[in-house]
Amino acid sequence: MNSMNAPKILPWIAKRAGISEELALKLWRRAAGEAEFLTGQTEGSEFWGLAVERFLAIVEDEVGCQPGDKLSPAPQLTWMWRHQTRMSLLSLMAAQNTYRFWQNAWENLYPAKKAA
């Protein structure tokens, strides 16, 4: 398992959530293990996407469970991940639609000759 390859944003998330980097790394390893179990992979976009999503959810749960946190709610980090994922998917969809448009335009300009 590649749990040692923690995301570079891990210290920032730990600081933002108010937890130690050691705890954040422990939570990352747990999330990576869950992602590996669910995807059957230790690499690839499906694994990394699920691992980060699980990590953020676990961090939010951990921060919400700590005593003394009753005055301020736990920072919600998963919205940022989901928003970033949606934005990247929109970019891919736009690129795919542009490709299809040009492909159709090219085929209409130069139709393929059909063999008799």
Secondary structure, 3 states (H helix, E strand, C coil): CCCCCCCCCHHHHHHHHCCCHHHHHHHHHHHHHHHHHHHCCCCCHHHHHHHHHHHHHHHHHHHHHCCCCCCCCCCCCHHHHHHHHHHHHHHHHHHHHHHHHHHHHHHHHCCCCCCC
